Amino acid sequence: MKLQFENRDGPVVVTGGAGFIGTNLCITLLEAGHEVIIYDNLSRAGSEKNMQYLKNCYGRRVRVVVADIRDSSSLLSALEGASMVFHFAAQVAVTTSLHAPLEDFAVNLSGTINLLEIIRRLPKKPLLFYTSTNKVYGQLCDITLKKSGVRYVPRDPLYTGGVSESRNLDFHTPYGCSKGGADQYVLDCCRSFGLEAVVFRMSCIYGQHQFGNEDQGWVAHFAIQAMKKAPVTIYGSGYQVRDILFVDDLMRAFSLAAENIRSISGCAFNIGGGIDNTVSLLELTQMLGEINNSEPEIRFEKERCGDQKYYVSDTSRFFNATGWSPLVSPREGLGRLLRWLELRRAGKKYTVV
Ligand SMILES: NC(=O)c1ccc[n+]([C@@H]2O[C@H](COP(=O)([O-])OP(=O)(O)OC[C@H]3O[C@@H](n4cnc5c(N)ncnc54)[C@H](O)[C@@H]3O)[C@@H](O)[C@H]2O)c1
C-alpha cells in the first residue's frame, strides 16, 4: 500500500518499530521514501523476525537501535534531528500488567514521560503520534446488553453508534492506567509546552506481521491456532464484541493525521473498525472456519479482569477531521492475515499489496 506522509526534514523514529504496528508503519514510511529509525528493545516474541524482515527488504535505509524506552541517552541520540516520532513501544498486555504492575508503569508511563521530556528539550521538536487504548474508558458496565445470535448488542440505542471521545475516562487495570496516564501526558504536553501531537485510542488492530498470542493480539492468535489446527481458549462467553480494524486502514489514518496535524494537534481520537466492522469472538472463529476450512476448537474459561463485553469505537470525530473511514471488512482482512501466515509458514516473501 503506497501512502504519502508529509515530507519533513529528518528521519522518522518509530519506538516499538519491530512490533506489529511498528513494522507495518516502517514499511509504509520506507515505501513512501522516508528514512526510518527503529527504536526497540526486541522484548516482544516475533520482533526479531520483523526487524530481520525490514533489514532484508530495505537494507541501510532502515537503522535499528536496540534499546529500552527508559534509556534516556540512547533515546536522545535517536531523536536528535527527527521529523516525526511514532511512539508504540509498550508493555502491551492487560494480563501481564496485572502480574507486574510496576514494570507496566515503568515502561508505559515513565517510558512515555521520558520520551516527552527529551522531545520538549530538543531545539527542533518532532511531531508525536501516540497509540493509546480503548481501555481508558473502563469496563463500560453501564452499557446494558442483550444477546442476539452469538453476540451481545446494546439495549440502549444510544450506544449502537459506539463509544465517542466525550465518554468519561475511567482507567481500569494497571495497563489501562499506564496507557491512559501516558495518553493524558501527551495531550497535556501540547497544552503546557506547545508540542504537536495526536493520540489514537485504538480498539483491536490486526494484520500482517502480528505475532498474536493469548494475552495480546487475539485475532492473529485465533488465526495462528486455526492454521495449526490447535484449540483456542475463550475467556467468558465468546459473545464479547469488538470493532476490529485491519492494519492497512490504521496506516491511512496515520498518514491523514500527519497531513492534518495543524488542525488536530492536541486531540485524542477513537480509532477502530467502527460499527460496520464488529465481530464477536464466536463469530470470528466461525469466519475462520468459512474462509480457511479450519474453525478452531474452542475451550472456555472464566472471564478476565477488565475485559469489556462490548466495545465499538465511534470514529466520527476523526472522520469529521480528516475524512477517514475503514475500507477493509473483517472477512477481507482476515483473509489477508491468513494469506500472510501461509506465506510465512511456507518461507515465502510477503509482498506489500
Ligand atoms: N495491537 C492493538 O490492537 C493495539 C490496540 C490498542 C493500543 N495498542 C498500542 O499500540 C502500540 C503497538 O502495539 P503492537 O500491537 O504493535 O504491539 P507489539 O508488542 O507488537 O509492539 C510493541 C513493540 O515494543 C517493543 N517494546 C516493548 N517494551 C519496550 C521497551 N521497554 N523499550 C523499547 N521497546 C519496547 C517490543 O519489543 C515490540 O516490538 C502499543 O503501544 C499498544 O499499547 C495496540
The ligand as a Gaussian input file, in Angstrom:
#p B3LYP/6-31G(d) Opt

LIG

0 1
 N       -2.496000      -4.025000      18.550000
 C       -3.569000      -3.482000      19.092000
 O       -4.688000      -3.960000      18.888000
 C       -3.451000      -2.246000      19.966000
 C       -4.619000      -1.688000      20.497000
 C       -4.529000      -0.543000      21.303000
 C       -3.306000       0.029000      21.542000
 N       -2.184000      -0.552000      21.035000
 C       -0.893000       0.087000      21.317000
 O       -0.175000       0.215000      20.106000
 C        1.230000       0.038000      20.336000
 C        1.788000      -1.020000      19.417000
 O        1.101000      -2.242000      19.640000
 P        1.515000      -3.587000      18.876000
 O        0.271000      -4.398000      18.745000
 O        2.294000      -3.273000      17.659000
 O        2.436000      -4.266000      19.976000
 P        3.800000      -5.099000      19.785000
 O        4.026000      -5.807000      21.090000
 O        3.765000      -5.917000      18.558000
 O        4.892000      -3.948000      19.622000
 C        5.470000      -3.284000      20.705000
 C        6.969000      -3.218000      20.478000
 O        7.554000      -2.500000      21.563000
 C        8.768000      -3.152000      21.950000
 N        8.983000      -2.840000      23.376000
 C        8.332000      -3.339000      24.457000
 N        8.831000      -2.824000      25.578000
 C        9.821000      -1.967000      25.211000
 C       10.725000      -1.140000      25.930000
 N       10.712000      -1.107000      27.274000
 N       11.612000      -0.394000      25.242000
 C       11.654000      -0.444000      23.866000
 N       10.837000      -1.232000      23.140000
 C        9.930000      -1.980000      23.796000
 C        8.517000      -4.647000      21.705000
 O        9.711000      -5.371000      21.517000
 C        7.655000      -4.604000      20.427000
 O        8.440000      -4.728000      19.283000
 C        1.368000      -0.259000      21.816000
 O        1.671000       0.943000      22.473000
 C       -0.009000      -0.731000      22.227000
 O       -0.289000      -0.456000      23.592000
 C       -2.234000      -1.668000      20.252000

